[in-house]
């Protein structure tokens, strides 16, 4: 992995700061031509409010490793999918108390509580603290928790 790829991959998501944009599948490509770096990102939602922060954080990380003129492009097609979240990203989400999405959205039978592991959970609100999360509660331990919405 090049210095540019490593720097871009290490940028954390501003709304879920325990995972990187690479682990969330937001980082799509890092290309280098004639000393110029172009990074392509795909936000979790078209209107994601964190995109501008992600773009600036990527530029800053690249400037820190010698690429002050890096370009960050946003690509919306294909749209971001929860299938792009890496296994490390899923593990880190769960460790931080955020239920990761299922692998196949249409086959999700229950959402396991990231705290106690119980499948006895319920969605309280489709709208969570960020555009890409919803609010859930565990019936077993009574703790609320966010869940990354499936897409």
N, C-alpha and C positions, 0 to 999 in steps of 0.2 A: 504494500500500500504506500502510495507517495505521501509526502509531507502535506500536500494540499488535501488529499483524501482523508488522512488522519485528522487534520485540523477540523475539517467540515464535519466529519463523523462524530467528533467529540462535543459538538455544540448541544447543549441541553435544551429541551423544550421549555419555554418560559411558563407555561401553564401546568406542566407535569415535570418539574425540575429534577426528578429522580430517574428520568430516561432521556437518552439522546435522540436527536432527530433521525439518526440512522436506525436506532432500535425501534422507533415508531414507524419507520418506513416513509417518513417525510422526505428524507434525502434520496433523490432518485439517481443523480449522476454527478460526477466531478470529472471534467475534462480539462486537459492542459495542452495548449497549442502555442508554440513560439513564446513561451514564458507567461502566457496569459491564461488565467484559470476561469472557467465558467462552471458554476454550480447550479444544478436544477433541483428544485424542491416542488413537492406537491402537498399543499396543506390538507389537513383532515377534513376541512369544510371550505367551500368556495369563499365564504365571507369570514373566515377565521380571523379574529382580531389579533392573533399573535404573529401573523405572517410578517408584518413589518419588523417586529422585534427579532424574529428568527433570521430574516434577511440581514439585518444589521449585525447580529451576533456572528453569523457566518462570515460576513465581510471582515469583522474585527479579528476573528480567529485566523483567517487567511492572511490578513495584514501582519499578524504576529509571527507568521512563519515565512514572510518574504513575498507575499502577493498582495500589495496594497491596492492594485487596480482590478481585483477580482470582480466578476459579474455574477449576480445571483438572479436566475430566471425562475419564474413560477410557471409550472405546467399544470393545467387542470384536466387534461385528457391524456391517459385515462384517469378517472377520478380516484382519489386515495381509497384504499380498502383496508379494513382491519386485518385482512390476510397478509398484509405487508409488515405487520408488527413481528419482530423477531422473537425467538424463544427467550432470549435474554430480556427483551423488552417486556414480554408477558410476565416473566418471573419478577422483574423489578416493579411492575405495576402491582402485582399481588403483594409483594413484600412491603410496599408503601400503603397498603390498605385500599387499593383501587382494583376492583374486579376487572380482569382483562376480558375482552370479548371472546365469544366462542369461535371456534375455527370455521364453522359453517352456520351462519346466522339462521337459516331456516330449520336447522336441526337442534337448536338450543332448547333443551327441555327445562332446565333450571339454572339459576345463577348461584354459584357457591359463594358464601360469605368469605371474603379474603382474611377475616380475622379468626373465625372458628371453623370454617370449612363446611358449615351446614348448607344443605340445598334448600332449606326452608327460608326463602327470602321473598321479598315483594318490592315492586317498583313503587316508590312514593311520588316521584315526579320525573317526567321525561326530560326535564330541564335541570341540569346540574350547575355547578359553579363555573363550568366552561361549556362552550358549544358542543364539544365532543363527549361530554359525560352526562349521565342521568343519575338521579338520587335513588338509592335503594336502602332497605332495612332488613336486617336479619331477624327472623322471628325467634330463633333459638337464643341468641345472645343479646338481642334488642339493640344492637349497634347499627347506626346508619353508615353507609359507605357509598362512594361514587363508583360508577361503572362506565368504562369506555363504551360508547354506543357502537353497535355493529353496523358496518357499511359494506 
